[in-house]
Amino acid sequence: MWLPLLLGVLLWAALWLLRDRQSLPVSDAFVFITGCDSGFGRLLALRLDQRGFRVLASCLTSSGAEDLQQVASSRLHTTLLDISDPQSVQRAAKWVETHVGETGLFGLVNNAGVAGAIGPTPWLTQDDFHWVLNVNTLGPIRVTLALLPLLQQARGRVVNISSVLGRLAANGGGYCVSKFGLEAFSDSLRRDVAPFGVQVSIVEPGFFRTPVTNLESLENTLQACWARLPPATQALYGDDFLAKYLTKVSRCLEHALTARHPRTRYSPGWDAKLLWLPASYLPASLVDAVLTWVLPKPAQAAY
């Protein structure tokens, strides 16, 4: 009884691996990537440029765009884009349209994002949430909707950079909320555009060293949140809480664009595979208990 089942599982695994390793022929198709100043976006833009793609890379800063252009080939073109600004998104969409023409847009990578204030929810304000949601959730939605006709024209694909924290909210702040929202948008988008030949993939990285996860920046933001708290609230947590909290908190993209059968979800990073994703399937009460045990407690906690 068990032997046929085991053979079936092995056969399925072998076929899945064979299917997963199939790649499209080398292409000069157009790919638009957001957030190419540094990190994943910059690295992907250069990798795809080397493979012969016509990369349209957007950067937030002029210096980021100039630095990228200097090390790339003449095929790669850059533009400035602030995905939190609807007018900036519309200008970028028209710029993309002038480049791709009737060919359409083969790939869109929504990579740009921010971490924002990550910390205990009572420390935060509505503005802390609004800024992160505007960039991490509404930003990719704006860009996708603006470029969707060009993607449908080429029967292209969308790759949204989410996070393992879009599966499991391990901390307070707008980051987890924004990534949960991006996951939901990606799932509904995938089903809505499938009839038009457009494919949607989600990449859920673990904790990689990028400007978004820069420890010094996260620490400075959290310390600023602490400094603006009323003395009574600081007393509830105690003088040692901030230091303890800071201590605790302190090739998938390419495959999604070049594989003949791109996966629905990618989870790069061993912490994503072995910790965060398995934990996302556990009962909420168990996860809450573990995180409560791991993270420091306020000095005057009631429980």
BELCOR-V834646 format. One line per field, one symbol per residue. ss: DSSP state (H for helix, E for strand, - for the rest). psi: psi as a letter, one per 20 degrees, with the letter a starting at -180 (. if undefined). burial: b if it has 16 or more other ideal C-beta (glycine too) atoms within 10 Angstrom, else e. Layout:
# BELCOR-V834646
ss=???
psi=???
burial=???
This chain:
# BELCOR-V834646
ss=-HHHHHHHHHHHHHHHHHHH--E------EEEE-----HHHHHHHHHHHH---EEEEEE--HHHHHHHHHH-----EEEE-----HHHHHHHHHHHHHHHHHH---EEEE-------E--HHH--HHHHHHHHHHH-HHHHHHHHHHHHHHHHH--EEEEE--HHH------EHHHHHHHHHHHHHHHHHHHHHHH--EEEEE-------HHH-HHHHHHHHHHHHH---HHHHHHH---HHHHHHHHH--HHHHHHHE-----EE---HHHHHHHHHHH---HHHHHHHHHHH---------
psi=ghghgghgghgggghggghhipqqqpqkqppppqljhabgggggghghghiiqnpoppqhqhhggggghhjrrihpqqrppoiiohhhghghghgghhghcihrohqponhprqhaooapgiirrhhggggghhghghghgggghhighhghhjlbqpopocqhiihonirrriggghhghhggggghgghhigijjpqpqppmqboqorhhjoggggggghhhgghiqqhhghhhhqhiggggghggh.jhghhhhiqhnqqhqqmqphhggifgghhiirqhhggggghhhgqqqqhkqh.
burial=eeeeeeeeeeeeeeeeeeeeeeeeeebebbbbbbbbbbbbbbbbbbbbbeeebbbbbbbbeeebbebbeeebeeebbbbebbbbeeebbebbbebbbeebeeebbbbbbbbbbbbbbbbbeebbeeebbebbbbbbbbbbbbbbebbbebbebbebbbbbbbbbbbbbbbbbbbbbbbbbbbbebbeebbeebeeeebbbbbbbbbeeebebbeeeebeebbeebbeebeeeebeebeeebbeebbeebeebbebbbbbeebeebbbbbeebeebbbebbeeeeeebeeeeeeeebeeeeeee
